[in-house]
């Protein structure tokens, strides 16, 4: 759904919802407010509420999604994100997780922008778009979690999105297509102590979440997003750790979401890649009382052959078995049992590292997890796997 709060989930979360929610823009709300000094007066983005009559294009029903066109920017809409999460194995036997996410937020409707005349000529800095990036590495063997955030205006080459071919960047972080059909990409990002350079190849066609890509987040008109995933993306490349190169390979997940309506206040997003080739995505939206929204929480199961099945809230049972508490005393779920009897899922989900909390403009937990078969119910398949979980709205901002 997206990264933030984000509209779900991470080719992924702030993100309408969404990372997942389309479930990801909410996480970035705080960053956008902080960007006002750099980008000019910031209008009411309505990220946490408000109506949909805001001058932007609205998500009001299903439409035909076309690829590779829809891998690119949708500038008529207020927010969108490209969300990538994945698990990596090094030739040394070490295990890593990564999150690389690009968010776009429009400060005002309209795709055309008249340049501002100044005494020295025409300003190159004026823009309607703000881009933000989140990059995190989970170093399981060394029990490290490192993250950082970048924020830039969509002007003067500082950040932007182009298509075709797909190219999204913030400063020197980037996601760029290397094939005409946008099924192969290069990714690069760096922070203190870690630099990641990956080649990626989609192993399946995009999976449309919700009603053929139309993902509703509440009963309010426009409180929805267009949302698709590529649940299995092969990645390989180099991770520089403290300047020393490690050859890595693994499996990633891409989430894409865009919309213009208000975003949800909190959600739990699961993206699990099973050992039998199937994939499971589910976002549990939370109501004001902290309980799951049984109407608008939703997910998708994808078979090993690429056939997808929409999952309602009633299809998915998630039991929290344990919690993790951060240094501020705020509690996150930290161990789950996930059951989906209709597709034979009964699994135990545990974080690869307990502390995978990003304390960026908005604080949220997003991290690598391990999947093992639970004690089992009749009809459950004996599967294992890995994945990513995103938890938004548990920490005070």
N, C-alpha and C positions, 0 to 999 in steps of 0.2 A: 503495500500500500503505500507515499509517500509520503525519509529518511525521512522545527522539527518539533512542530510536530509534523509528521510527514505523512504523505499519502502513501499507502502501503506499497510495501514491498515489496534491496535492495536492491533487461540489463539494467537497476536499481541499478525507502524508508521508505525534508519537510515538505510538507510535502505532500482537487479536494482531498481529503486525506490522502493521505498516504500518509518503506522503508518503510509505511510502508505504506500508506494510506496515502499512495496516494495518500499516504500516510506518511508524508514526510515534510511538508512545508511547515508544520507547526513547530518543528524543532528549530526552524530557521527564523521564526518570527522575531525573536530577540535580536538576532544579528541584523535584520533589516532595519529595525528601529535604530540600532547603533550606527547604521550606515547613513542615516539621514544627513549628518554633517558633511559627509563626503559626496553625497549624491544630490543634495538639494532637499527641499521640503518633502517630507514623506506623507503621502495621503493615507487615509484609513484603509488598511489592506483587508480588514474584515477577516483576518486569519482565524480569530477565535470566535467569530460570530458575525451577525449582521446580515443584511439582505444580499440579493444577487444582482440588483439593478445598479451595476457599477461601471457600465460602459464596456466591459469585456465580453468576449464571446462566452456563451454559457453551455454547460453540459446538461442537456435536457432530455436526451434519449439516445438510443443506439444509433451508430452510424457505421459505415463501412471503413475499416482501417486498412490502409494500403502500405505495403512495404516494398522498397526501403523508405518511402516518403515519410511515414510516421515515426521512423527512428529519429528524425530531425526535430528542429524547434517548431513550436506552435505559438507564434508571437501574439496572436489574437487573444490568447488566454492568459490569465494573471500569473499562474504558477505552474511549474513543471519540474521534473527531475529525472536524471539518469542515475540509476542506483545499481552498483555492482558490489556484491559480497562474495567471498569464496574461501575455500580451505586449500592450503598448499602443503606439499611434502618436499623436503630438500633431499638432495643426494646423500647428505650426511645422516638421514633418518629423522631429522628434526621436523616439527609440525608448526605451521603458522596459519593464522587467519588474517583476512584483510577486508577493509571496507573502503571503497572509493566512490564518492557521490558528488554529482554536480547538480546544483539547484539554480533555477532561473526564476526571478521575481520581477514582475512589471510594476513600475511605480505609477504609471498612468496608462489608460487605454490608448490604442492606436499604434500602428507599426511604423508610420512615417514620422520623422522628427525634423523640424526645421532647425537648422544650425543657428546658434546665437551669435550675433555680431558683437564684437568687442572692439576696443580701440586698436588692438593689434591685428584684427582680422576676424576670422570665423573660429569659434571654439570647437576643438576636437573632443571636449570632455563631456558635452551635454549628452544625456542618454535617458531612455525610459526603462532600462533594464539593469538589474543588479544580479550578479552571479555569485554563488557561494560554493565552496568545496569542502568536504570532510574527508580526511584520510586517516585510517587507523590500522595498526598492526598488532596482532596478538602473537606474541612469541611464547609458545606454550612451554618449551623446555626451560627457558630462563625466567618463566613466570612474570613476563613483562607485558604491559599493555600501553602502547604509545599512540597518541592521536594529535591532530592539529586541524585548524580551520583556516581557510583563505576566503577573503571577500573582496570583490572588485566590481567597479562599474563596467557595463558593457560598452565601452568606448575606448578609443585610442589603442586598440589591440590588447587591452589588459585582460579581457575575458570575452567570451561570446560563444555562439553556436552557428554552425554552417551545415548545409545539406543541399544537394549531394556533392561529394560524399560527406558522411557524417564527421563532424569535428566539433568537439565541445572542449573548452579550456578555461581555466582560471590561472593566470600567471603561467608558470611552467608545468602545471598539472594538465593532463590531457587524456581524452578518449577519442580516438580517430580511426575511421574505417580504412582498411587497406585493400578492400575488394569492391567492385562495382555494385554488388548486391548487398553490401553492408553486413555480411556474415562473418567477416574477419576484422579484427580491430587490434590496435596497439593502445596500451595504457601506460601512463607514467605518473608517478607522484613521489614526493620526498618530504621528509621531516627529519628532525634531529636523530641521528643514529640509524635511520632506515630509509632506503630508496628502493622503489619497486618499479620494474620494467617488465611488462608482460605482453606476449602475443596471445590473442584470444580467437577462438573459432566456435561459433554457435553449432551445437550438435543437434538442434531441432528447430522447427519453425516456431515463431511467436505463439504463445498461448494466450487467448483472450479471456480475461477474468470477468466475472459478472455476466451480464447479458450481452454477449458478443463484444466485450470490451467496455460496456457501460456499467460503471461500478457506483452504486448508490450508497451514500454515507448517512443520510437521514431522510425524513419525509419532506423536508423543505425543498422546494423547487431550486434546482441548480446546485444543491449540496451533493455533488457527484463528481466523478472523474472518468476520463478514458484511461484504461489500465490494462497493460499487457505485460507478460513476463517471458523471458527465455530461461527456463529453469536449469538447463544444462549447457554450460559453456566451458570447453576445454581451454586451459590456460597453461602457459609455460614461459619461462624467462629467467630473470635474475633478480634476486633480492640482495642488496648491499646492506650488511649489518655492521655498523661501526667501521665502514669502509672496506669490509671484506666480502667478496662476492659468494653467493650461494646459488647454485642451480636449483630451480624450483619448478614444480608442475602440480596441477590439481584441477579442481572443478569449481566453477563460479556460477553465479545466478545474476541475471540482469532483470531489473524492474524498471518500467517506464510508466509515468503517470502525468496527466496534465488536466487542468480545470481552472475555474474562476470563483467557485463558491467558498463559503466558510469551511474551515477545517475542524475536525473533531479534536476534543481536548485530551484524549488518551486512548491508547490501544496496545495490544500485544500482537506481534506479527511473527509468524513462523514460516520459514522456508527450508524444507527438509528434502535432501536428495538421498533416496534409498538405494541400497546395494543391488536391488533387482532392476534398476533402471527407471523406476517410477519416481514421481516428485509430488510434494504436498505443500500447498500454501494456504494459510488461513490467517485472517486478521479478526481479532476479537475487540470490537469497539466497546468502550466502557461508558456507562451513563453517569450522571452526577453522583449517584449513590455508590459508584464503584463497581456495580454489577454489570455483567455483559449485556449489551444491546442485542436482544434475540432476533430483532427484525433485520438489522442492517449489517451485522457481522456475517462474514462470508468467506469462501475459499474456493480452491480449485485443486483437484487431484488429476495428475497426468500419468497415463499408463506408460510402460516401457516403450510402446510403439507410437507414442505421441497423441493418443486419444485422450481428450480431457472431459472431466465431469465436474459441474458446478456443485459446490457443497454449501448447504445452508447451515445456520447456527445449530439447528437441531441435529445435524449429522455429526457434529464434532464435539466430543467431550474432552475437556482439558482440566486435569486436576493438578493443583500446585502442591508439591510434596515437600518443598523446603524453600527457604528465603535467604537472600544475602543482604546485609546491611552496610551502607557506606559509612564513611567517617563522620558524616553529618547526622547519622542516626536514621536515615531514610531507607525504607525497606523495599527491595525489589523481589519478585518471584525469582527463584534460583534453581528449580528442579521440577520437571513436569512429567506427567503421564498423559499421553495423547492417544485417544481412541476414536477411530472412525470405522465402525463395524461394516458399513456399506461397501468399503473397499479393502477390508481386511487389515486395517492398521491398528496395532496395539503396541506402542513403543514408549520407552523411557528416554527422556531428553535431558542431558546434563551439559552445563557450560564447560568448555575446554579450560577456562580460567574464570574464577568467580568475578573478579573485578574487571569488567569490560565497560565501564561507565565513561562516557564522553562528557566532560564538563566544558562544553563549548558555550555559545550564546544561549542555547537552551541545553539543559542537562538531560541525558537519556542514556539508556543501556542498550548496546548493540554488540553482539558477540558471537563467536564461533561456538557451536555445540556438537556433541556426539550423540548419536542415536543408536540404541540397542533394543532388541526385542524385550518386551515386558513379560511378566509371568504368563500372559497369554489368555485369550478367550477363544471359544470355539470359532473357527474360521479365520483367525488371525494368521498372517504370514510371518515367517521367521526372517525378518529383515533387520539390517543394521544400516548405518549411514552417518552422514554429517549434515551440517546446515548452519543457518544463522537465525537468531531470534532478536527482535527489536522490542523494547519496552519503553513506552512514552507516557509521561504524565505522573510518574511515581515520585519524582523529585521536585521540591520547591524551586522556583526560578529566581 
